[in-house]
Amino acid sequence: VGAGSIVMSDLPDGKVALLVGGGSGHEPIYHGLVGSNMADGAACGDIFAAPPPNIVLEATQAVDRGKGVLYLYGNYAGDVMNFDMGAELADDEDIRVETVLIWDDVASAPPERKEDRRGIAGLVLIVKIAGAAASTVDSLDELVRVTTKARDNTRSVGVAVAAGSIPATGEPTFDLAEGMMGVGMGIHGEKGVRVDPLCTADEMAPQLLDIVFGDDLEFGDGDEVILFINSLGATTQMELLILNRALKPLLAAKGIKVYDTVIGDIVTCQEMAGLSVSLLKLDDELKKYWDMPCQSVGYSKM
């Protein structure tokens, strides 16, 4: 649809629509999350830049089937501004739009300023649940409720050991000394909470979980979670699996059951070396939507 949007071509009339989006350079998101029981469309900008309002509008018009459209995207100033402008343009076309911002990065702001947090890899889990809900609910308000619950039950933290770059300049997006790692780095290389010496997966795992468990969402005995270990681009699946091996006993010791595990390079930052860990705390409703099959380029669940 135009130059910067992709939408499903077989959306049924009367469907509540889910539109995701953001800057390019994070492939396979965001367009890679468009698919069956996933997002209905994606509006994409230039590398690390928000899609302009006209692209947001054309994507909105393309996915709208008369029940309204939910915008679901990461909490970045440029995206908020342009998607809000797109929503105003859609309102002029009598298309109802609601927005849920993703702010799962616990390192980017304290709990009392949660609305200032960045959206990072937890968005994959949230989009999966929102996409399943969008295929079954009857109203935009109900989709907003389910998606907000998924967002509020998701926490993430990232680590970087080497920067990615913007192709236009070829320059790294941040400086990090050899043998050091940035803890809490964003998916564009935004500053983390600290810089530590590079350590092993066994040493890193408890540090990352301590950051997540130190937040305001309680994880404890009897809880079930989705665990997502995401590569930021240059970190191999073998390395992700090694961290997974280190994380599982720590979660079990806390009485937390891993209901499902997702491992892969889904939210990337060009060739950044690093990873993130996301936990989504489940209840029976969220579990129902998680269990629904889905299919997209970026993530599929059989």
Disulfide bonds with the S-S distance in Angstrom:
none
